[in-house]
Amino acid sequence: MREVEVVVIGAGQAGLSSAYHLRRTGFEPERDFVVLDHSPGPGGAWQFRWPSLTYGKVHGMHSLPGMELTGADPARPSSEVVAEYFATYERTFGLRVRRPVDVRAVREGGGGRLLVETSAGVWSTRALINATGTWDRPFWPRYPGQETFRGRQLHTAQYAGPEEFAGQRVVVVGGGASGTQHLLEIAPYAAATTWVTRRPPVFREGPFDEDAGRAAVALVEERVRQGLPPRSVVSVTGLPITGL
């Protein structure tokens, strides 16, 4: 049993940002807080992105606090660029992420503390930051007939590139940035493609600058103030198109 003040679960953007601010306020890694990461290496979910998603095609990657990501080669896979950036960030600020560690349970520990049970032992903590993300457990919507369909079904999390769809008829479901890129990549290889979205896609022209970002955030905040759930990201940002 090891005692800390804070356990951070996950070392993606949210987890590393939390660890950075804990250090800023005087908390020491390992003594006062620990960062536990399920992934084999730095990079969060970015390390698992498909190889054809180069850094130049990424529609935006917010820099971590205290250190900008600069000078990245736009032709390199984003998985490599961001993994190296996160690794440098961890070293620079001495965050000492423990990996690979699987968190198995979080239980009441008595005395206002929590017990975090993991593959690397048990931590007793006063607070817990859950920054696990969704990459390992992506959302699969349910469709009638899904169980009996004889074709292949895969999620973006399993997409490895367009070559494997050569000569096939492919349906791409989803009007977000990932679906758009998949469609554009697959079309030259596939025998036929169909794009299915819930509403007509809205494409935007020009840069997505700070003013556009503030306007998008304002639209989300307005819905939340009305007690409505936020819509998809592209519903407020539109779909920028990058070159292939």
C-alpha positions, 0 to 999 in steps of 0.5 A: 500500500502506497499513500499519495495525495492524488492519483492521475489515471491516464497520460494523454493530454488531460492526464499530463496537463493535470500532472503539470499543474499539480507540480506547479502547485508544489506537489512532487511526483511519486511522493505526493501524486502518481500518474498511471498509464495503460498504454505501452508508451507516451502519446496517449491515444495519438500513438494509435492513430493510423499511419496515413494521418500525417501531422499536416492533416491534423485539424488541430492539436492543442499544445500542453501547458508550459511547452509548445509543440513547434517545428514538427514535420507535417509529412510525418505520421501524427502518431510519431510526432505527438508521441515524441512531443509527449515523451519530451514533455514528461522528461522536461517536467519530471512527471515520471509516468508509470506504464503500462499499468492497468487500473482494475478498481477504485474503492472507498478506503475509509477516512476520506480516502480511496483505494486504487487497485492496479496491476502494479499494486494498490495506492491510497489517495485523497483525490483521483483524476480520471483522464482515461479517454475513450480510445480503448472502448470506442462507441459503436452505435447499434443498427438493425441487422448488425449481428447478421451482416456478413461483411466486415465492420470496423471502427476508426480505432481499428482503421489502419489505412486505405489499402486494405479496402482495395476493390471492395464496396465501402460504407463510411458512417459519420460526418466528422473529421475522421469519417471525411478523411477515411472517405477521401483516402479509401475512394481511390482504392475501393470499387465504390464508396457511400458516405452516410451522415445524419445531416448534410455536412457543412464545410468551412473555408479559410483558417480556423483562427482564435476568433473562430475557436471562441465562436465555436466555444460560445455555441457550445456554452449557449446549449449547455446554459439552456440545459441541452447536451452538446452536439458533435464537434463539427456541428460548431466548427464545420469541416475543414478540408486538408490536402491528401 
